[in-house]
Amino acid sequence: MEKDQVHVFAPATVANMVCGFDVLGFALDRPGDEVRIRKVDKPGVHLVDITGDDGRLPREATKNTVSASVLTYLQHLGRSDVGVEIELHKQMPIGSGLGSSAASTVAGLFAINTLLGNPLSREELLPFAVQGEELACGHGHADNVAPALMGGITLIRGYAPLDVVKLPAPSSLFASVVFPHVDVPTRDARQMIRKKVALKDAVTQWGNIAGLVAGLYSSDYELIGRSMHDVLIEPTRAILIPEFYEMRRVAEEEGALGFGISGSGPSVFAFAQSEETAARITAAVQRLLGQQGIESNGYVSGINTTGPKEIDD
């Protein structure tokens, strides 16, 4: 059943999960982005308002990831008769490494699909979200949009064709997330990555990914922790993040199961076996950054297993 207007929240996400570069990610309870979409008589997609972005996002409907994804979605359905106005309300920092563009894109797609009575499943929406990521950052990866759209923890088994697997999220697993107010552009972080790696390092990485997945299935928190090590990407990207190794040391002292970079950074995250431990880790890491004169945002979250959701106004 179609609606006249919809208000949607979509969550921030942590991609890579330390050892799973471009293939693993999970959704957070907060922060996230909100989209309001309503039907209008004039056909087409009209982006009428953006808040919370400090004027950084494009206002043209074909260049903003939210409206462009909605436009592609409508073209796919052959619904040239539909006219919508979109408002995007950014509730999370841009360039944080927390899937900001993914949250916005997923919120827009979930909203338009809900508005039109859900003609497509979430799995069918995923390729449109990946296209939105390509527009936003030049690389159509799914490790942010998949958990944002599907909820929980996701594994991107392959891209040709796109194959997404939902992994179990142990109920006692909590995330501590800290966003230091430093600039690490996604494109720059990706360009630093080595194009060739030693076979022994690749084998180590494969073992850690397999161990992490096995730990999630068995709720083996010790296995989860000892698998969260990255020998391929983190050593290079950590250079861009001030106090990275000190933050990891502090997090581990407070009981972190594992610690690493969220996406391309600068946000960092730790897994903990309780909400209280995650809160202690967040406070300790923020305290360390504050001592170095670096402002930050801190979040404590369970694994968001629902993904986007409609908000009742």
Sequence and secondary structure as in RCSB ss.txt:
>XXXX:A:sequence
MEKDQVHVFAPATVANMVCGFDVLGFALDRPGDEVRIRKVDKPGVHLVDITGDDGRLPREATKNTVSASVLTYLQ
HLGRSDVGVEIELHKQMPIGSGLGSSAASTVAGLFAINTLLGNPLSREELLPFAVQGEELACGHGHADNVAPALM
GGITLIRGYAPLDVVKLPAPSSLFASVVFPHVDVPTRDARQMIRKKVALKDAVTQWGNIAGLVAGLYSSDYELIG
RSMHDVLIEPTRAILIPEFYEMRRVAEEEGALGFGISGSGPSVFAFAQSEETAARITAAVQRLLGQQGIESNGYV
SGINTTGPKEIDD
>XXXX:A:secstr
   SEEEEEEEEEEESTTT TTTEEEEEEEEEEEEEEEE SS EEEEEEEESSTT S  STTTSHHHHHHHHHHH
HHT TT EEEEEEEE S TTSSS HHHHHHHHHHHHHHHHTT  S HHHHHHHHHHHHHHHHS    TTHHHHHH
 SEEEEEEETTEEEEEE   TT EEEEEEES    HHHHHHTS S   HHHHHHHHHHHHHHHHHHHHT HHHHH
HH   SSSHHHHGGGSTTHHHHHHHHHHTT SEEEESTTSS EEEEESSHHHHHHHHHHHHHHHHHTT  EEEEE
EEB SS SEE   
